[in-house]
């Protein structure tokens, strides 16, 4: 099963929360924890990771807090996932790092795994944080034989 970790899920929830309320300038870790029903230590850890990835900006002072580093329409879901999970790859041989798998040199499906991983990564790179604040629509693509194949949810703005 391919699954994002719970922390990444929570990170997407926090980033979407911030994107949804664009009129609010700053968010404290305590407020984000309370407003999203998440534990404060978890929220603090996630904010630190998102800050290190330059997806958030920290504002010091008595009225300080966190804000998105750029508009939600310029932050990809892939960037958020990579900040919290590491590089997006379905298998070890799908990364740009060679030698992570002992079976790599003789794997009969390595090239296909890399193509699939790039397709998933590409879809996540086209999905923006701003897209997550509205309902998504299911999309489909055509396979090599011209049959429609469902690829998952995307926003109404994407094709």
C-alpha positions in Angstrom: 0.0 0.0 0.0 1.2 3.5 -0.9 0.4 5.8 1.9 1.5 9.2 3.2 2.5 9.3 6.9 0.2 10.7 9.5 2.5 13.7 10.0 2.4 14.5 6.3 -1.4 14.3 6.4 -1.4 16.7 9.4 1.0 19.0 7.6 -1.3 19.2 4.6 -4.2 20.0 6.9 -2.2 22.8 8.5 -1.1 24.3 5.2 -4.6 24.1 3.8 -6.0 25.7 6.9 -3.6 28.6 6.5 -4.4 28.9 2.7 -8.1 28.8 3.4 -7.9 31.8 5.7 -5.8 34.1 3.6 -7.1 37.3 5.3 -5.5 36.2 8.6 -1.9 37.3 8.6 -0.2 35.1 11.2 -0.9 31.8 12.9 0.7 30.6 16.2 1.4 27.0 16.8 -1.0 27.0 19.7 -3.9 28.5 17.6 -3.2 26.0 14.7 -3.3 23.1 17.2 -6.5 24.2 18.7 -8.3 25.1 15.4 -7.3 21.8 13.8 -7.7 19.6 16.9 -4.1 18.4 16.8 -1.5 18.1 19.6 0.6 21.2 20.1 4.0 19.3 20.0 3.0 17.7 16.7 2.0 21.1 15.2 5.3 22.7 16.5 7.3 19.9 14.9 5.5 20.2 11.5 5.8 24.0 11.5 9.6 23.7 12.1 9.9 21.3 9.1 7.8 23.5 6.9 9.8 26.5 7.9 13.1 24.7 7.1 11.7 23.9 3.7 11.0 27.6 3.2 7.2 27.0 2.8 6.5 29.1 5.9 8.0 32.3 7.3 8.4 32.8 11.0 7.6 36.3 12.5 9.1 37.0 15.9 7.6 39.2 18.6 4.7 39.3 20.9 2.3 39.3 18.0 4.4 36.8 16.0 3.6 33.6 14.3 3.8 31.8 11.0 2.6 32.7 7.5 2.8 31.1 4.1 6.1 31.9 2.4 4.3 32.5 -0.9 0.8 32.5 -2.1 -1.1 29.2 -1.9 -1.4 29.1 -5.7 2.4 29.0 -5.9 3.0 26.1 -3.4 2.7 22.6 -4.8 1.4 19.7 -2.9 4.6 17.9 -4.0 6.7 20.5 -2.2 4.7 20.0 1.0 5.0 16.2 0.8 8.8 16.4 0.0 9.3 18.7 3.0 7.7 16.2 5.3 8.5 12.8 3.7 11.6 13.4 1.6 11.8 12.9 -2.1 8.7 11.6 -3.8 9.3 8.1 -5.1 7.3 4.9 -5.1 10.3 2.6 -4.9 13.9 3.0 -4.0 15.0 2.7 -7.6 12.6 5.5 -8.5 14.9 8.1 -7.0 17.9 9.7 -8.6 20.1 7.8 -6.1 21.7 4.7 -7.6 22.5 1.7 -5.4 19.7 1.8 -2.8 18.4 -1.6 -3.9 20.4 -4.8 -4.2 18.0 -6.0 -6.9 18.3 -2.8 -8.9 20.7 -3.9 -11.6 18.6 -6.9 -12.6 15.1 -5.6 -11.9 12.9 -6.3 -14.9 10.4 -3.5 -14.1 12.8 -0.7 -12.9 12.1 1.5 -15.9 8.4 1.1 -15.5 8.6 1.9 -11.8 10.5 5.1 -12.6 7.9 6.1 -15.1 5.0 5.4 -12.7 6.8 7.4 -10.0 7.4 10.3 -12.3 3.7 10.3 -13.3 2.6 10.4 -9.6 5.2 13.1 -8.8 4.1 15.1 -11.8 0.5 15.0 -10.8 1.5 16.2 -7.3 3.6 19.0 -8.8 0.6 20.2 -10.8 -1.7 20.2 -7.7 -1.3 23.5 -5.8 -2.1 24.2 -2.2 -4.8 26.6 -3.3 -6.5 23.6 -5.0 -6.9 21.9 -1.7 -9.2 24.6 -0.3 -12.0 23.7 -2.7 -13.6 20.4 -3.7 -11.6 18.4 -6.2 -12.9 16.6 -9.3 -12.0 13.1 -10.4 -9.9 13.2 -13.7 -9.0 10.5 -16.2 -6.3 10.0 -18.8 -6.0 7.7 -21.8 -3.7 4.8 -21.7 -1.6 3.6 -24.7 -4.6 1.8 -26.2 -6.8 4.9 -25.9 -8.9 3.7 -23.0 -9.7 6.1 -20.2 -7.9 5.4 -17.0 -8.8 7.2 -13.8 -5.9 9.0 -12.2 -7.4 10.6 -9.1 -8.8 13.9 -7.9 -7.7 17.2 -9.3 -9.1 20.7 -9.0 -11.4 22.2 -11.5 -8.7 24.5 -12.7 -6.5 21.7 -14.0 -6.8 19.8 -17.2 
